[in-house]
Amino acid sequence: MGTDDQDSPNENKLDDLRPTANKPNFMGIPLTGWAIFAVSLIVVLYAAGHFGFKLYDDWKQAKQIAAANAAANEDTSTYTNAVTREMVAHNADGSGHHFTLHTDSKGETVATYFDSDGCIALSRPGVALPYLPTASATLEWSLGPDKRPPSHAPISATPLGATNTSLSSGTESRPRLLRVQAGCWNNGPHPWPFRTWWGPANGCWAPFYRQWNDGCTHYQMFNACNGQWDPRIIWTFCNPQHHP
């Protein structure tokens, strides 16, 4: 006769088959050594693949940003070089006509227009600095149409902190807004009043935003170096239910 505190061989075998907290299992099914290895391998491969895709996306995004910045820097440098050449060329140009635009306690603001090529030089009174004996005037140039170097707007605007959350209509109109990259209003210019603001500049280019009361928002790039607008309109938000 056996004692009560001893288990039979059959009961020991059943215990081996029962999943316990100390035994690896999946949804109550015991895992053998090869199964544990397979599951671990799948988890490792998934994590490695996910991390690899993230690294690739980050690298691609960084490459796009670097290309945009390089293009903006090249655009600004090209325009600066063109202005420098015109300043040297107009030193001996006698076709300039001077016009006083404004006079105040600081001095005169004078515009010089050159008949030879249409360039305009704008001279403004400078600010007195401690290391200069007199205040030096600041000179701004607007190149003639034939003197402006070719320029291309960036693919997209620099990310802007303000979004449709700045709408005066509040949170009620936000769920209806769709983030878009194509057209929003296709029947000519979007009607009704709108508000505007400038986005962050990228080299010579800065986005000029327009936003309507229904939440529809787009921007248009402006080249501050040569005073030209990019003809493209880039919509960022669209409300399918247009209203004033």
C-alpha positions as protocol buffer text, in pm:
chain_id: "A"
residue {
  index: 1
  type: MET
  ca { x: 0 y: 0 z: 0 }
}
residue {
  index: 2
  type: GLY
  ca { x: 123 y: 343 z: -82 }
}
residue {
  index: 3
  type: THR
  ca { x: 100 y: 649 z: 135 }
}
residue {
  index: 4
  type: ASP
  ca { x: -118 y: 954 z: 54 }
}
residue {
  index: 5
  type: ASP
  ca { x: 179 y: 1185 z: 9 }
}
residue {
  index: 6
  type: GLN
  ca { x: 322 y: 986 z: -279 }
}
residue {
  index: 7
  type: ASP
  ca { x: 202 y: 1038 z: -639 }
}
residue {
  index: 8
  type: SER
  ca { x: 149 y: 752 z: -878 }
}
residue {
  index: 9
  type: PRO
  ca { x: 359 y: 737 z: -1201 }
}
residue {
  index: 10
  type: ASN
  ca { x: 53 y: 821 z: -1411 }
}
residue {
  index: 11
  type: GLU
  ca { x: -12 y: 1136 z: -1211 }
}
residue {
  index: 12
  type: ASN
  ca { x: 350 y: 1245 z: -1258 }
}
residue {
  index: 13
  type: LYS
  ca { x: 314 y: 1209 z: -1633 }
}
residue {
  index: 14
  type: LEU
  ca { x: -6 y: 1416 z: -1629 }
}
residue {
  index: 15
  type: ASP
  ca { x: 176 y: 1687 z: -1434 }
}
residue {
  index: 16
  type: ASP
  ca { x: 440 y: 1703 z: -1706 }
}
residue {
  index: 17
  type: LEU
  ca { x: 170 y: 1761 z: -1965 }
}
residue {
  index: 18
  type: ARG
  ca { x: -8 y: 2034 z: -1771 }
}
residue {
  index: 19
  type: PRO
  ca { x: 113 y: 2393 z: -1848 }
}
residue {
  index: 20
  type: THR
  ca { x: 235 y: 2573 z: -1541 }
}
residue {
  index: 21
  type: ALA
  ca { x: 347 y: 2926 z: -1469 }
}
residue {
  index: 22
  type: ASN
  ca { x: 707 y: 2807 z: -1474 }
}
residue {
  index: 23
  type: LYS
  ca { x: 682 y: 2632 z: -1812 }
}
residue {
  index: 24
  type: PRO
  ca { x: 691 y: 2826 z: -2144 }
}
residue {
  index: 25
  type: ASN
  ca { x: 352 y: 2809 z: -2313 }
}
residue {
  index: 26
  type: PHE
  ca { x: 151 y: 2988 z: -2577 }
}
residue {
  index: 27
  type: MET
  ca { x: -220 y: 3032 z: -2501 }
}
residue {
  index: 28
  type: GLY
  ca { x: -201 y: 2735 z: -2266 }
}
residue {
  index: 29
  type: ILE
  ca { x: -13 y: 2512 z: -2513 }
}
residue {
  index: 30
  type: PRO
  ca { x: 326 y: 2395 z: -2384 }
}
residue {
  index: 31
  type: LEU
  ca { x: 620 y: 2501 z: -2601 }
}
residue {
  index: 32
  type: THR
  ca { x: 905 y: 2262 z: -2672 }
}
residue {
  index: 33
  type: GLY
  ca { x: 1262 y: 2374 z: -2724 }
}
residue {
  index: 34
  type: TRP
  ca { x: 1236 y: 2410 z: -3102 }
}
residue {
  index: 35
  type: ALA
  ca { x: 908 y: 2603 z: -3072 }
}
residue {
  index: 36
  type: ILE
  ca { x: 1063 y: 2847 z: -2824 }
}
residue {
  index: 37
  type: PHE
  ca { x: 1353 y: 2900 z: -3063 }
}
residue {
  index: 38
  type: ALA
  ca { x: 1118 y: 2954 z: -3360 }
}
residue {
  index: 39
  type: VAL
  ca { x: 902 y: 3206 z: -3174 }
}
residue {
  index: 40
  type: SER
  ca { x: 1211 y: 3392 z: -3050 }
}
residue {
  index: 41
  type: LEU
  ca { x: 1353 y: 3398 z: -3402 }
}
residue {
  index: 42
  type: ILE
  ca { x: 1028 y: 3540 z: -3542 }
}
residue {
  index: 43
  type: VAL
  ca { x: 1022 y: 3812 z: -3276 }
}
residue {
  index: 44
  type: VAL
  ca { x: 1386 y: 3902 z: -3345 }
}
residue {
  index: 45
  type: LEU
  ca { x: 1333 y: 3911 z: -3722 }
}
residue {
  index: 46
  type: TYR
  ca { x: 1019 y: 4124 z: -3686 }
}
residue {
  index: 47
  type: ALA
  ca { x: 1196 y: 4369 z: -3457 }
}
residue {
  index: 48
  type: ALA
  ca { x: 1497 y: 4385 z: -3689 }
}
residue {
  index: 49
  type: GLY
  ca { x: 1276 y: 4437 z: -3994 }
}
residue {
  index: 50
  type: HIS
  ca { x: 1068 y: 4707 z: -3824 }
}
residue {
  index: 51
  type: PHE
  ca { x: 1382 y: 4887 z: -3705 }
}
residue {
  index: 52
  type: GLY
  ca { x: 1536 y: 4854 z: -4051 }
}
residue {
  index: 53
  type: PHE
  ca { x: 1233 y: 5007 z: -4223 }
}
residue {
  index: 54
  type: LYS
  ca { x: 1232 y: 5291 z: -3968 }
}
residue {
  index: 55
  type: LEU
  ca { x: 1599 y: 5360 z: -4032 }
}
residue {
  index: 56
  type: TYR
  ca { x: 1534 y: 5361 z: -4407 }
}
residue {
  index: 57
  type: ASP
  ca { x: 1240 y: 5602 z: -4373 }
}
residue {
  index: 58
  type: ASP
  ca { x: 1446 y: 5830 z: -4147 }
}
residue {
  index: 59
  type: TRP
  ca { x: 1736 y: 5820 z: -4392 }
}
residue {
  index: 60
  type: LYS
  ca { x: 1508 y: 5896 z: -4688 }
}
residue {
  index: 61
  type: GLN
  ca { x: 1344 y: 6186 z: -4503 }
}
residue {
  index: 62
  type: ALA
  ca { x: 1682 y: 6326 z: -4396 }
}
residue {
  index: 63
  type: LYS
  ca { x: 1804 y: 6297 z: -4756 }
}
residue {
  index: 64
  type: GLN
  ca { x: 1500 y: 6491 z: -4884 }
}
residue {
  index: 65
  type: ILE
  ca { x: 1550 y: 6764 z: -4623 }
}
residue {
  index: 66
  type: ALA
  ca { x: 1921 y: 6788 z: -4706 }
}
residue {
  index: 67
  type: ALA
  ca { x: 1842 y: 6814 z: -5079 }
}
residue {
  index: 68
  type: ALA
  ca { x: 1585 y: 7088 z: -5016 }
}
residue {
  index: 69
  type: ASN
  ca { x: 1827 y: 7281 z: -4795 }
}
residue {
  index: 70
  type: ALA
  ca { x: 2106 y: 7243 z: -5050 }
}
residue {
  index: 71
  type: ALA
  ca { x: 1876 y: 7370 z: -5327 }
}
residue {
  index: 72
  type: ALA
  ca { x: 1769 y: 7666 z: -5111 }
}
residue {
  index: 73
  type: ASN
  ca { x: 2129 y: 7753 z: -5025 }
}
residue {
  index: 74
  type: GLU
  ca { x: 2230 y: 7728 z: -5391 }
}
residue {
  index: 75
  type: ASP
  ca { x: 1932 y: 7945 z: -5489 }
}
residue {
  index: 76
  type: THR
  ca { x: 2025 y: 8214 z: -5235 }
}
residue {
  index: 77
  type: SER
  ca { x: 2393 y: 8202 z: -5328 }
}
residue {
  index: 78
  type: THR
  ca { x: 2313 y: 8231 z: -5700 }
}
residue {
  index: 79
  type: TYR
  ca { x: 2101 y: 8539 z: -5644 }
}
residue {
  index: 80
  type: THR
  ca { x: 2362 y: 8697 z: -5415 }
}
residue {
  index: 81
  type: ASN
  ca { x: 2629 y: 8646 z: -5681 }
}
residue {
  index: 82
  type: ALA
  ca { x: 2400 y: 8802 z: -5943 }
}
residue {
  index: 83
  type: VAL
  ca { x: 2346 y: 9109 z: -5720 }
}
residue {
  index: 84
  type: THR
  ca { x: 2720 y: 9142 z: -5667 }
}
residue {
  index: 85
  type: ARG
  ca { x: 2782 y: 9139 z: -6042 }
}
residue {
  index: 86
  type: GLU
  ca { x: 2517 y: 9408 z: -6096 }
}
residue {
  index: 87
  type: MET
  ca { x: 2660 y: 9630 z: -5822 }
}
residue {
  index: 88
  type: VAL
  ca { x: 3000 y: 9618 z: -5994 }
}
residue {
  index: 89
  type: ALA
  ca { x: 2849 y: 9676 z: -6340 }
}
residue {
  index: 90
  type: HIS
  ca { x: 2647 y: 9979 z: -6224 }
}
residue {
  index: 91
  type: ASN
  ca { x: 2946 y: 10153 z: -6063 }
}
residue {
  index: 92
  type: ALA
  ca { x: 3025 y: 10307 z: -6402 }
}
residue {
  index: 93
  type: ASP
  ca { x: 2663 y: 10319 z: -6527 }
}
residue {
  index: 94
  type: GLY
  ca { x: 2540 y: 10673 z: -6580 }
}
residue {
  index: 95
  type: SER
  ca { x: 2180 y: 10573 z: -6655 }
}
residue {
  index: 96
  type: GLY
  ca { x: 2062 y: 10586 z: -6293 }
}
residue {
  index: 97
  type: HIS
  ca { x: 1778 y: 10817 z: -6185 }
}
residue {
  index: 98
  type: HIS
  ca { x: 1741 y: 10903 z: -5815 }
}
residue {
  index: 99
  type: PHE
  ca { x: 1406 y: 10941 z: -5641 }
}
residue {
  index: 100
  type: THR
  ca { x: 1361 y: 11034 z: -5276 }
}
residue {
  index: 101
  type: LEU
  ca { x: 1085 y: 10813 z: -5137 }
}
residue {
  index: 102
  type: HIS
  ca { x: 1089 y: 10909 z: -4769 }
}
residue {
  index: 103
  type: THR
  ca { x: 1263 y: 11149 z: -4533 }
}
residue {
  index: 104
  type: ASP
  ca { x: 1273 y: 11144 z: -4155 }
}
residue {
  index: 105
  type: SER
  ca { x: 1509 y: 11228 z: -3869 }
}
residue {
  index: 106
  type: LYS
  ca { x: 1736 y: 10939 z: -3966 }
}
residue {
  index: 107
  type: GLY
  ca { x: 1781 y: 11052 z: -4325 }
}
residue {
  index: 108
  type: GLU
  ca { x: 1647 y: 10985 z: -4674 }
}
residue {
  index: 109
  type: THR
  ca { x: 1528 y: 10665 z: -4839 }
}
residue {
  index: 110
  type: VAL
  ca { x: 1639 y: 10690 z: -5203 }
}
residue {
  index: 111
  type: ALA
  ca { x: 1554 y: 10464 z: -5496 }
}
residue {
  index: 112
  type: THR
  ca { x: 1784 y: 10456 z: -5799 }
}
residue {
  index: 113
  type: TYR
  ca { x: 1638 y: 10323 z: -6123 }
}
residue {
  index: 114
  type: PHE
  ca { x: 1878 y: 10223 z: -6404 }
}
residue {
  index: 115
  type: ASP
  ca { x: 1754 y: 10268 z: -6759 }
}
residue {
  index: 116
  type: SER
  ca { x: 2020 y: 10031 z: -6892 }
}
residue {
  index: 117
  type: ASP
  ca { x: 1863 y: 9711 z: -6759 }
}
residue {
  index: 118
  type: GLY
  ca { x: 1577 y: 9798 z: -6522 }
}
residue {
  index: 119
  type: CYS
  ca { x: 1762 y: 9727 z: -6197 }
}
residue {
  index: 120
  type: ILE
  ca { x: 1657 y: 9922 z: -5888 }
}
residue {
  index: 121
  type: ALA
  ca { x: 1878 y: 10006 z: -5590 }
}
residue {
  index: 122
  type: LEU
  ca { x: 1704 y: 10109 z: -5269 }
}
residue {
  index: 123
  type: SER
  ca { x: 1914 y: 10298 z: -5013 }
}
residue {
  index: 124
  type: ARG
  ca { x: 1784 y: 10332 z: -4657 }
}
residue {
  index: 125
  type: PRO
  ca { x: 1937 y: 10524 z: -4363 }
}
residue {
  index: 126
  type: GLY
  ca { x: 2150 y: 10301 z: -4146 }
}
residue {
  index: 127
  type: VAL
  ca { x: 2171 y: 10265 z: -3770 }
}
residue {
  index: 128
  type: ALA
  ca { x: 2462 y: 10423 z: -3581 }
}
residue {
  index: 129
  type: LEU
  ca { x: 2694 y: 10158 z: -3438 }
}
residue {
  index: 130
  type: PRO
  ca { x: 2956 y: 10210 z: -3164 }
}
residue {
  index: 131
  type: TYR
  ca { x: 3247 y: 10098 z: -3383 }
}
residue {
  index: 132
  type: LEU
  ca { x: 3158 y: 10317 z: -3684 }
}
residue {
  index: 133
  type: PRO
  ca { x: 3210 y: 10696 z: -3695 }
}
residue {
  index: 134
  type: THR
  ca { x: 2889 y: 10750 z: -3894 }
}
residue {
  index: 135
  type: ALA
  ca { x: 2579 y: 10545 z: -3968 }
}
residue {
  index: 136
  type: SER
  ca { x: 2614 y: 10349 z: -4292 }
}
residue {
  index: 137
  type: ALA
  ca { x: 2320 y: 10326 z: -4532 }
}
residue {
  index: 138
  type: THR
  ca { x: 2180 y: 9985 z: -4616 }
}
residue {
  index: 139
  type: LEU
  ca { x: 2144 y: 9900 z: -4985 }
}
residue {
  index: 140
  type: GLU
  ca { x: 1883 y: 9662 z: -5126 }
}
residue {
  index: 141
  type: TRP
  ca { x: 1873 y: 9552 z: -5488 }
}
residue {
  index: 142
  type: SER
  ca { x: 1590 y: 9444 z: -5716 }
}
residue {
  index: 143
  type: LEU
  ca { x: 1738 y: 9300 z: -6033 }
}
residue {
  index: 144
  type: GLY
  ca { x: 1594 y: 9370 z: -6375 }
}
residue {
  index: 145
  type: PRO
  ca { x: 1386 y: 9092 z: -6535 }
}
residue {
  index: 146
  type: ASP
  ca { x: 1670 y: 8987 z: -6764 }
}
residue {
  index: 147
  type: LYS
  ca { x: 1923 y: 8984 z: -6479 }
}
residue {
  index: 148
  type: ARG
  ca { x: 1739 y: 8748 z: -6244 }
}
residue {
  index: 149
  type: PRO
  ca { x: 1895 y: 8401 z: -6225 }
}
residue {
  index: 150
  type: PRO
  ca { x: 1669 y: 8098 z: -6280 }
}
residue {
  index: 151
  type: SER
  ca { x: 1511 y: 7972 z: -5961 }
}
residue {
  index: 152
  type: HIS
  ca { x: 1288 y: 7681 z: -5862 }
}
residue {
  index: 153
  type: ALA
  ca { x: 1061 y: 7668 z: -5560 }
}
residue {
  index: 154
  type: PRO
  ca { x: 1118 y: 7391 z: -5303 }
}
residue {
  index: 155
  type: ILE
  ca { x: 911 y: 7075 z: -5339 }
}
residue {
  index: 156
  type: SER
  ca { x: 727 y: 7152 z: -5017 }
}
residue {
  index: 157
  type: ALA
  ca { x: 715 y: 7425 z: -4756 }
}
residue {
  index: 158
  type: THR
  ca { x: 905 y: 7409 z: -4430 }
}
residue {
  index: 159
  type: PRO
  ca { x: 680 y: 7242 z: -4168 }
}
residue {
  index: 160
  type: LEU
  ca { x: 458 y: 7495 z: -3998 }
}
residue {
  index: 161
  type: GLY
  ca { x: 356 y: 7481 z: -3633 }
}
residue {
  index: 162
  type: ALA
  ca { x: 13 y: 7636 z: -3695 }
}
residue {
  index: 163
  type: THR
  ca { x: -248 y: 7408 z: -3854 }
}
residue {
  index: 164
  type: ASN
  ca { x: -623 y: 7409 z: -3880 }
}
residue {
  index: 165
  type: THR
  ca { x: -643 y: 7427 z: -3499 }
}
residue {
  index: 166
  type: SER
  ca { x: -609 y: 7804 z: -3538 }
}
residue {
  index: 167
  type: LEU
  ca { x: -950 y: 7831 z: -3704 }
}
residue {
  index: 168
  type: SER
  ca { x: -1191 y: 8070 z: -3540 }
}
residue {
  index: 169
  type: SER
  ca { x: -1465 y: 7808 z: -3569 }
}
residue {
  index: 170
  type: GLY
  ca { x: -1288 y: 7590 z: -3313 }
}
residue {
  index: 171
  type: THR
  ca { x: -1293 y: 7214 z: -3288 }
}
residue {
  index: 172
  type: GLU
  ca { x: -1631 y: 7177 z: -3458 }
}
residue {
  index: 173
  type: SER
  ca { x: -1489 y: 7209 z: -3810 }
}
residue {
  index: 174
  type: ARG
  ca { x: -1174 y: 7002 z: -3756 }
}
residue {
  index: 175
  type: PRO
  ca { x: -1327 y: 6652 z: -3808 }
}
residue {
  index: 176
  type: ARG
  ca { x: -1447 y: 6755 z: -4156 }
}
residue {
  index: 177
  type: LEU
  ca { x: -1104 y: 6867 z: -4273 }
}
residue {
  index: 178
  type: LEU
  ca { x: -900 y: 6638 z: -4493 }
}
residue {
  index: 179
  type: ARG
  ca { x: -524 y: 6662 z: -4527 }
}
residue {
  index: 180
  type: VAL
  ca { x: -467 y: 6678 z: -4902 }
}
residue {
  index: 181
  type: GLN
  ca { x: -180 y: 6709 z: -5147 }
}
residue {
  index: 182
  type: ALA
  ca { x: -389 y: 6768 z: -5458 }
}
residue {
  index: 183
  type: GLY
  ca { x: -664 y: 7012 z: -5547 }
}
residue {
  index: 184
  type: CYS
  ca { x: -943 y: 7121 z: -5315 }
}
residue {
  index: 185
  type: TRP
  ca { x: -1142 y: 7385 z: -5501 }
}
residue {
  index: 186
  type: ASN
  ca { x: -1142 y: 7327 z: -5876 }
}
residue {
  index: 187
  type: ASN
  ca { x: -1391 y: 7591 z: -5995 }
}
residue {
  index: 188
  type: GLY
  ca { x: -1156 y: 7887 z: -6014 }
}
residue {
  index: 189
  type: PRO
  ca { x: -1033 y: 8074 z: -5706 }
}
residue {
  index: 190
  type: HIS
  ca { x: -1183 y: 7965 z: -5373 }
}
residue {
  index: 191
  type: PRO
  ca { x: -1459 y: 8218 z: -5295 }
}
residue {
  index: 192
  type: TRP
  ca { x: -1522 y: 8418 z: -4977 }
}
residue {
  index: 193
  type: PRO
  ca { x: -1283 y: 8604 z: -4746 }
}
residue {
  index: 194
  type: PHE
  ca { x: -968 y: 8440 z: -4614 }
}
residue {
  index: 195
  type: ARG
  ca { x: -688 y: 8517 z: -4372 }
}
residue {
  index: 196
  type: THR
  ca { x: -317 y: 8499 z: -4454 }
}
residue {
  index: 197
  type: TRP
  ca { x: 20 y: 8448 z: -4289 }
}
residue {
  index: 198
  type: TRP
  ca { x: 381 y: 8377 z: -4387 }
}
residue {
  index: 199
  type: GLY
  ca { x: 545 y: 8044 z: -4315 }
}
residue {
  index: 200
  type: PRO
  ca { x: 915 y: 7985 z: -4236 }
}
residue {
  index: 201
  type: ALA
  ca { x: 1149 y: 8085 z: -4519 }
}
residue {
  index: 202
  type: ASN
  ca { x: 1376 y: 7834 z: -4690 }
}
residue {
  index: 203
  type: GLY
  ca { x: 1654 y: 8034 z: -4849 }
}
residue {
  index: 204
  type: CYS
  ca { x: 1495 y: 8288 z: -5084 }
}
residue {
  index: 205
  type: TRP
  ca { x: 1160 y: 8105 z: -5078 }
}
residue {
  index: 206
  type: ALA
  ca { x: 883 y: 8155 z: -4822 }
}
residue {
  index: 207
  type: PRO
  ca { x: 531 y: 8007 z: -4824 }
}
residue {
  index: 208
  type: PHE
  ca { x: 235 y: 8245 z: -4816 }
}
residue {
  index: 209
  type: TYR
  ca { x: -65 y: 8071 z: -4657 }
}
residue {
  index: 210
  type: ARG
  ca { x: -432 y: 8145 z: -4725 }
}
residue {
  index: 211
  type: GLN
  ca { x: -705 y: 7995 z: -4505 }
}
residue {
  index: 212
  type: TRP
  ca { x: -1083 y: 8022 z: -4544 }
}
residue {
  index: 213
  type: ASN
  ca { x: -1349 y: 8001 z: -4273 }
}
residue {
  index: 214
  type: ASP
  ca { x: -1444 y: 7649 z: -4381 }
}
residue {
  index: 215
  type: GLY
  ca { x: -1088 y: 7535 z: -4304 }
}
residue {
  index: 216
  type: CYS
  ca { x: -962 y: 7501 z: -4661 }
}
residue {
  index: 217
  type: THR
  ca { x: -595 y: 7599 z: -4659 }
}
residue {
  index: 218
  type: HIS
  ca { x: -328 y: 7633 z: -4925 }
}
residue {
  index: 219
  type: TYR
  ca { x: 6 y: 7806 z: -4970 }
}
residue {
  index: 220
  type: GLN
  ca { x: 196 y: 7965 z: -5256 }
}
residue {
  index: 221
  type: MET
  ca { x: 573 y: 8007 z: -5262 }
}
residue {
  index: 222
  type: PHE
  ca { x: 720 y: 8357 z: -5294 }
}
residue {
  index: 223
  type: ASN
  ca { x: 1082 y: 8429 z: -5382 }
}
residue {
  index: 224
  type: ALA
  ca { x: 1190 y: 8719 z: -5161 }
}
residue {
  index: 225
  type: CYS
  ca { x: 1518 y: 8754 z: -5351 }
}
residue {
  index: 226
  type: ASN
  ca { x: 1370 y: 8836 z: -5691 }
}
residue {
  index: 227
  type: GLY
  ca { x: 1010 y: 8922 z: -5597 }
}
residue {
  index: 228
  type: GLN
  ca { x: 852 y: 8642 z: -5802 }
}
residue {
  index: 229
  type: TRP
  ca { x: 559 y: 8413 z: -5716 }
}
residue {
  index: 230
  type: ASP
  ca { x: 565 y: 8044 z: -5794 }
}
residue {
  index: 231
  type: PRO
  ca { x: 250 y: 7978 z: -6004 }
}
residue {
  index: 232
  type: ARG
  ca { x: 173 y: 7651 z: -5822 }
}
residue {
  index: 233
  type: ILE
  ca { x: -91 y: 7638 z: -5547 }
}
residue {
  index: 234
  type: ILE
  ca { x: -35 y: 7365 z: -5286 }
}
residue {
  index: 235
  type: TRP
  ca { x: -343 y: 7270 z: -5082 }
}
residue {
  index: 236
  type: THR
  ca { x: -284 y: 7135 z: -4731 }
}
residue {
  index: 237
  type: PHE
  ca { x: -638 y: 7104 z: -4589 }
}
residue {
  index: 238
  type: CYS
  ca { x: -975 y: 7069 z: -4759 }
}
residue {
  index: 239
  type: ASN
  ca { x: -1332 y: 7076 z: -4629 }
}
residue {
  index: 240
  type: PRO
  ca { x: -1566 y: 6883 z: -4863 }
}
residue {
  index: 241
  type: GLN
  ca { x: -1854 y: 7094 z: -4731 }
}
residue {
  index: 242
  type: HIS
  ca { x: -1743 y: 7439 z: -4851 }
}
residue {
  index: 243
  type: HIS
  ca { x: -1912 y: 7737 z: -4685 }
}
residue {
  index: 244
  type: PRO
  ca { x: -1844 y: 8110 z: -4624 }
}
